[in-house]
Amino acid sequence: MTDSGKTDQDNLKKNMSGPSNAIGNTQTDPEQPLLIMCLLALATGIIGGVGAWVFRQLIGIVHNTLFLGQIDFYYDANAHTSAQPLDRLC
């Protein structure tokens, strides 16, 4: 017997029953963490995609404002920007 009134066999059974959280409850549903991880992965992908789109729009408006002198979100990275807008600086 230990000081808390439980035998060593009771403590051994509790320790071998599976993972437990800080409160001492054992984890009974192994599918729940998988579902949570999938939902977190989905949310991370959506947030990352929206962030990439916003960053692309920011690149477009900064490029068009500084180089072309017009406020526009559209920017085609494959099209060459003419040197004509930069002639004003020389």
Secondary structure, 3 states (H helix, E strand, C coil): CCCCCCCHHHHHHHHCCCCECCCCCECCCCHHHHHHHHHHHHHHHHHHHHHHHHHHHHHHHHHHHHHHCCCCCCCCCCCCCCCHHHHHCC
